Amino acid sequence: MALLQNHIAVVTGAGSGIGRAIASGYAREGARIVLLDINEKAAAEAAREIRDGNGSAESFALDVTRREDCIAVAKQVAAKVGPVSILVNNAGIARRNGMTGADAAVINDWEDIIAINLTGVFNVTHAFLPALRAGKGRIINIGSIQSFVHLRTPSSPAYTASKHGVLGFTKALAAELGKDGVRVNAIGPGFIETPLNEKVRASNPELAKVFIDHTPLGRAGKPEDIVGPAIFLASELSAYVSGSIVMVDGGYRTI
Ligand SMILES: NC(=O)c1ccc[n+]([C@@H]2O[C@H](COP(=O)([O-])OP(=O)(O)OC[C@H]3O[C@@H](n4cnc5c(N)ncnc54)[C@H](O)[C@@H]3O)[C@@H](O)[C@H]2O)c1
C-alpha cells in the first residue's frame, strides 16, 4: 500500500523547488495534496501537474506572513478538502546581504526573512493545529545547514537566525504536542538546485563550487533528493521519530 494513503497533506511554497517536489512525491504515495503559495499561478500549475498524473490536489493562494489569511485558508481547506494530517512548512526566501550593508537593505532583509521563514512557519502551524492535533498529525519544517551554523559564502544573518529559529520551534512543538500523538521534525537541506539560488549559480559558479568541494557526496542536491526523507517523516516509517532534524546535505555538515 502507498505510504500516505488516507492523508491530507498541506505544503507551503509548493509552487516551486523543494515544496513542489515534496507535493508530487506525497501525491505518488497516495496523499491528497493542498498546495499553498503566494504565487497562485505556480501553485495552480503544480496542482494541475499532480492531477494530470492521477493524483489528488487543490491549490490556494496564501502569503504565510498574513496570519488572518492563514486562518481563513485553514477553514477553506477543512470545508473543501477535509481534515489535514500532514503539514510541511517549506515556504521561504534567501538573501545574501551581510549586517554591514546599506541600512535600508539590512533592515528590509531582516523584516522579510523573519516574517516569511520563521513567523510564517508559526502562522501556518497555528492555523492548522486544531486539525493536526485531532488527527494525530505530522509536521515537517524545512530548516537548513544554517539551522546550526552561519555560512561564510555570502548569506544574511537574518537567514541564519530564521533557520536556527525553525529548529528551535520544531523542538518546542515536538515537546508540547507529543502527548497528542503529533510528531514534529525538520529537514535540513544542503545546497539544492532550485529557483531560490538560480541567479547566484549563474552569476557566481565559484560559490557553487565552494559548496560542492565541501560536500562528501561531491554534487549539489536536486529537489527530488528531499522527497524520500520527507515521505519518511510523514509516514509510519518514522512512528518513533520526533523533535529531530534529518540533514539532506550530501554530508556537508560532517566535515
Ligand atoms: N535550495 C536550497 O539550497 C535550500 C537549502 C536549505 C534550505 N532551503 C529551504 O527550502 C525551502 C524551499 O526553498 P526552494 O529552494 O525550494 O525555493 P524556491 O524559491 O524554489 O521556492 C520557494 C517557494 O516559496 C514561495 N513563497 C515565498 N514567499 C512566500 C510567502 N510569503 N508565502 C507563501 N509562499 C511563499 C515562493 O513563491 C516559492 O514558490 C525554503 O524554506 C528554503 O529556505 C533551500
The ligand as an SDF file (V2000), in Angstrom:
LIG
                    3D

 44 48  0  0  0  0  0  0  0  0999 V2000
   17.5470   25.4830   -2.2490 N   0  0  0  0  0  0  0  0  0  0  0  0
   18.3940   25.3130   -1.2420 C   0  0  0  0  0  0  0  0  0  0  0  0
   19.6150   25.1580   -1.4330 O   0  0  0  0  0  0  0  0  0  0  0  0
   17.8790   25.3020    0.1740 C   0  0  0  0  0  0  0  0  0  0  0  0
   18.7770   24.9260    1.2000 C   0  0  0  0  0  0  0  0  0  0  0  0
   18.3250   24.9060    2.5140 C   0  0  0  0  0  0  0  0  0  0  0  0
   17.0180   25.2460    2.8020 C   0  0  0  0  0  0  0  0  0  0  0  0
   16.1820   25.6140    1.7950 N   0  0  0  0  0  0  0  0  0  0  0  0
   14.8080   25.9680    2.1650 C   0  0  0  0  0  0  0  0  0  0  0  0
   13.8910   25.1900    1.4230 O   0  0  0  0  0  0  0  0  0  0  0  0
   12.6590   25.9160    1.2890 C   0  0  0  0  0  0  0  0  0  0  0  0
   12.2270   25.9140   -0.1620 C   0  0  0  0  0  0  0  0  0  0  0  0
   13.2200   26.5730   -0.9310 O   0  0  0  0  0  0  0  0  0  0  0  0
   13.4380   26.3510   -2.5010 P   0  0  0  0  0  0  0  0  0  0  0  0
   14.8960   26.2670   -2.7060 O   0  0  0  0  0  0  0  0  0  0  0  0
   12.5450   25.2780   -2.9870 O   0  0  0  0  0  0  0  0  0  0  0  0
   12.9660   27.7940   -3.0280 O   0  0  0  0  0  0  0  0  0  0  0  0
   12.0200   28.2600   -4.2290 P   0  0  0  0  0  0  0  0  0  0  0  0
   12.2760   29.7140   -4.3720 O   0  0  0  0  0  0  0  0  0  0  0  0
   12.1950   27.3610   -5.4170 O   0  0  0  0  0  0  0  0  0  0  0  0
   10.5510   28.0140   -3.6430 O   0  0  0  0  0  0  0  0  0  0  0  0
   10.0410   28.7570   -2.5710 C   0  0  0  0  0  0  0  0  0  0  0  0
    8.5450   28.9040   -2.7380 C   0  0  0  0  0  0  0  0  0  0  0  0
    8.0510   29.6340   -1.6150 O   0  0  0  0  0  0  0  0  0  0  0  0
    7.0930   30.5790   -2.0810 C   0  0  0  0  0  0  0  0  0  0  0  0
    6.9890   31.7020   -1.1540 N   0  0  0  0  0  0  0  0  0  0  0  0
    7.8860   32.7110   -0.9490 C   0  0  0  0  0  0  0  0  0  0  0  0
    7.3800   33.6060   -0.0760 N   0  0  0  0  0  0  0  0  0  0  0  0
    6.1560   33.1410    0.3020 C   0  0  0  0  0  0  0  0  0  0  0  0
    5.1420   33.6210    1.1870 C   0  0  0  0  0  0  0  0  0  0  0  0
    5.3000   34.7820    1.8390 N   0  0  0  0  0  0  0  0  0  0  0  0
    4.0300   32.8860    1.3410 N   0  0  0  0  0  0  0  0  0  0  0  0
    3.8530   31.7250    0.6530 C   0  0  0  0  0  0  0  0  0  0  0  0
    4.7600   31.2390   -0.2110 N   0  0  0  0  0  0  0  0  0  0  0  0
    5.8950   31.9380   -0.3790 C   0  0  0  0  0  0  0  0  0  0  0  0
    7.6320   31.0110   -3.4460 C   0  0  0  0  0  0  0  0  0  0  0  0
    6.5980   31.6060   -4.2440 O   0  0  0  0  0  0  0  0  0  0  0  0
    8.1560   29.6930   -3.9940 C   0  0  0  0  0  0  0  0  0  0  0  0
    7.1470   29.0010   -4.7190 O   0  0  0  0  0  0  0  0  0  0  0  0
   12.9250   27.3010    1.8900 C   0  0  0  0  0  0  0  0  0  0  0  0
   12.4500   27.3320    3.2210 O   0  0  0  0  0  0  0  0  0  0  0  0
   14.4350   27.4050    1.8720 C   0  0  0  0  0  0  0  0  0  0  0  0
   14.9240   28.2870    2.8610 O   0  0  0  0  0  0  0  0  0  0  0  0
   16.5740   25.6430    0.4930 C   0  0  0  0  0  0  0  0  0  0  0  0
  1  2  1  0
  2  3  2  0
  2  4  1  0
  4  5  1  0
  4 44  2  0
  5  6  2  0
  6  7  1  0
  7  8  2  0
  8  9  1  0
  8 44  1  0
  9 10  1  0
  9 42  1  0
 10 11  1  0
 11 12  1  0
 11 40  1  0
 12 13  1  0
 13 14  1  0
 14 15  2  0
 14 16  1  0
 14 17  1  0
 17 18  1  0
 18 19  2  0
 18 20  1  0
 18 21  1  0
 21 22  1  0
 22 23  1  0
 23 24  1  0
 23 38  1  0
 24 25  1  0
 25 26  1  0
 25 36  1  0
 26 27  1  0
 26 35  1  0
 27 28  2  0
 28 29  1  0
 29 30  1  0
 29 35  2  0
 30 31  1  0
 30 32  2  0
 32 33  1  0
 33 34  2  0
 34 35  1  0
 36 37  1  0
 36 38  1  0
 38 39  1  0
 40 41  1  0
 40 42  1  0
 42 43  1  0
M  CHG  2   8   1  16  -1
M  END
$$$$
